[in-house]
């Protein structure tokens, strides 16, 4: 959460979001795996939602929770749905998610929860941002009326959204038939009466008229509470003139008192006739025009909570201000460690988060504070704030950071789940990105930067190797690639290479990612390796002694093996120079070869990872070929036959002889690379072109499609 957001939202969301995070995590585990009763946590979440309302992000997480399979009991899910109080307008996306969760199926919520969600849509109908979204889903909702368990709520919702264009003869007949089948169900009859308002000739029947009555609001008290929450949020939003979104006025009127009690507001009493106080600044022009005249406030500790003062100290650095902040943090940390009453670390964390995010500085005293705070931290309270703050730690010797920050942090966060490991990986990725930006801004080489970066990457290598085995999902691969895309930036930028040495990923990691079923994963991996190759070429022109021949050969093995698989149809070959056979043991290759031969599929093991056969690329490859055939047919050219796939050099020759599409083997493969690039997956082609000069030369002769 950025420092220039509304103070009230900063103060009111941490508790709710932490509890929400706990509930979401608990929902992914069975009761036995969880080891504790989740109902008190759900009850706390419901209470916070009732008290504060839910911002769009929080509401979206809860809608995702109740509409997708999870391990929470029905009572807890019902409690969550009953307390979905949106603080703002409800977006179309959330309404669509709810509608999409209705009906029968193993992945659908229970009918009781579906009924509760429909009831919720009825109660928040007036705060839906675009109510026409329900009209567009009219057919979907109407076709669910056969489901008795949710019929009452469906009829009520349909009654709200029915317009003349929705009343059709077939729907009238369907409702009349349903009414007879259900013994003149009052909800169905009520909906029929809505239809009758548009078409009076509909015969409802005397017997059913008595039962039919206007639909009533399911819970008037719930509606009153929702209105109170919405009005309070609207009032706070309208009050932002006290602290506008661009934060070019001093922050005033922190709502619940915690912030103002912890850190004082900006007040200046020692101004002169020629000076300007921060309190007088009203916009960005006033700030820029009077920058040199602005007088510092009395209590510089206010910099922790005031974005405007933070901007001033960035543009006009003041050592005294940082010393005062350091002294205050020291005193606060001592109170925290000694267990002083009334000291809430979450308030301090939010202030520090806003401070470091805005100033992009991390004073030594903050590092000292966290080295102590992490000893008593429970690993849950304010976790997002802690990770955000620590992602700004400066480039310091890794053993020092590891002992004081990283190891204690990991000990508190890791809980033998992939989610906790992924959270740490994301933290290290952001940290490396910030360090990269810092190094890029330096004019002179930073001492020890190369060793520090190398130590960090080595540390994260182990984390990635663990993750890729414990959570072999495409989403995990994506986050791992996020990290190595950042290391590739360090490896390929000439200016950054002055500060660091190239750190290649572990071999097993590269090959596991290479054999992923995701074309996006393969493309991103190839792009990373291509950037590494460019970095090595630049580095070797200046300092060969940095890298041993074994190190270079290991990296060249990645390139050779991947090109052998994708382009040369020689997967697992280890006879070429630098090739490693993807580290697959010879005995296993022999067994796999025998197995593939026994299938009599007309292909050998070495070809099964080429463009045409690769599990990650085969669909895109054959789709490209189908497009070529379709284009040929559109030119009024008759094709006697179409390729059944997969495409090979021999099959193309055969196809041309029997009246099929005429295209050369190299042209086909280069076309597939271009097709991948058009789909946003240029990495495969990038690696092929940069690694094999003959492919690059051939590419230059191909006219782009």
Steps between C-alpha positions, in 0.01 A plus 500: 500500500660825392560786735274742312182296547216604718605477867179333604551216255858459621383469858199279450620235255804327658303295756235399249747408228713295736197307626380462141839361401482250787154383391610464137802296604287283729255434216774324303557240772278224630393521864751228587787674320401832655529375853283774651141622502454761230155614614627767747710651220200501267293659775762773544500562125121526499513746791761718329299496178188607689690780676707632210356373175708345223708686244487361143821297530389334826148437368645342188714260704200389704283451191779287351514303824131415523453431127792260453569159658654523847515317833296738718185359656159617377426693820818707460428566132145605586633735769735660248223552241266651761762762581608608153447873557652690204633844593484621139316418180508132400674439168365307201779245539387395847137470389607279209705281733196444721274419205764268357506302824130411478367165387599137536848353489781370718684832488193706587420620854229315690141597421470658845795729424361572152173607662690723742693659213178570308353652814811716524457618139145603585614698803786679321309555175481876560881530536597297193709728282334392176161338560459414132751220552222301666269560206762355268503187715119473502489181293757332724303585814164407349624159388592418860140522625471120487735486799257497792757587769575842350167566323369749756809721483516471121139612463563800723812601307327449165209712622746783569664490159207402273420753229259481208767360266546202732134393489478248217225245420727202564594639840135559586418141407796374698393693810138386472615141468736538794222653708277199436782256577587669829146531627482871425822591679461855635839613371426376148156661513658825615728496197200421277325807636803709403467355149128580509578866569660514155249269330161520678356224280696239697254285692643450846195333652280582795650238729849634464412866535436462867843350558685751286639801679763761433855382569630647824857591587662191656659692790418871555746525790780368278409766242513773766846390612620488139374853442683621812826345380460644151416847632797497737734400220354766269549762771863402547553506126348847474722619786821441311549872458671470838757282330455476123612204298806681369605567863606860442340610824598396849309205642230590750221335698607139525170337567531251781767673699766231489709675240486840665586352838801318361647766274425874531358701212698768322505832686742788440539782753842646412419642156616846392351755264721374217437131561206275415357227722388161376153579632474779240569268205180408315613353169799381304566845351520658844736225614736532202503881493575532871725196547802700618292715736312223680575489872536162667231423759557482876485122534685336215379159613181596312688389187393143580137585438492796263563447126556870435774522762651184355515664157662808650774298671568305179557824310667679793681230701541576869723285722332630813165366386640150447675514837174593671316219325774263613477615860123465500516150353757400760273618778195337344686173450601494864138551605393222264758254632417578860130439440384851583118522499338687212787431259353350183769398248252505211470877524875535479523253210248695295690823564835343412351346189374837381834660590734259320265468201495875455860592584661182361741520795569247773682663794734274702278542804212336309725202433588484868132527590404204283789286616339521845135506394528179298595318820157567655290515182245220464543478122139598423413847631580758236685246283445693177625819664809325636587353160442829321721691744781244493501500119668841534799376702824644359775301332700374797723194548278197458618315813402805705157529337446126518573482872299806601213502249464215251541196725271635777247604234501156339471330838182698573338467157581149379238250617571199275259627232571607144307823557743619766794413274342690212449802722869497585595459135288802410673696777848411372397585142383846604815548710725409206302733275553790741871422527521492120343845477743629763803360318380647170489844660861490626780671314780305668545131572357394835747298705391143579181537292600206281552270800179615670286447190661162436430390859136608471449320169667186636269511801189538284620224264446250782153640568406470132628142478286410800193674360518348155488154658242563774266713288544411130228732374509755218440781751806388699708485182385853419618639833833318469544650154418844644810469716728379222374767263637743756835319514504509118471879515810506720677263262422681176531870586856630437476758779374248753773252401749747646354425843415130474604170349266279299328239717337228291204298633558146631509239222215284639278808521565594137419153370187460713369832367599400147282189520202694634171454315444877488611680180519825694740342751720363222501833317593697810779253583642532149483879522689494832772273359528719191559805720759305699677411176513866399641583843771235475603628158543851641673380815748278318628794297616673818575237766536132417654425839164559673360173365659155488476283191284254698257780584476612137460141381215444746313798355581403140354160583163666567506659155618190318252265669199727446591562136550126453153435639305774325683563173729210413270214610792348692366501854725350771798486266825535695748444219510863384746748646359644826184289483398336828203295385275704731673316789286192431691178588602283205319197642174693520541628144544142380186388684298791362630434149390138521160602627442758225612252234254244635213744446561494122385860468740588221712730714815453705567621853740767375224668294229508767609839637526684167270781391247257355499245782586697815215483755543874552515605134323236289155662516636839398705339223209311345275807544751698294498234229118496496505877447732457203265244349197723561676793333583280204136399465389865517715568195265265310768235489374148531683284750454132433588416856580663831775405740382285788801596714752502653706671229839347414753544221388174338127571542537839328666336201228236483226761539627705206501191277134417571358847444542649843659826611848560362740640758861427586606355833708804600228739386248312713718512811582868458132565447419327829752723678336808346158363597617460860631855497162623380341321796728685744748212538805633319751339734533171310584677176726745680713214634508315166608811309763605753645151536506370141632740238365290212148545638548876519628510141208291379257724687621809313390344171144429617233755417293570818144372486 
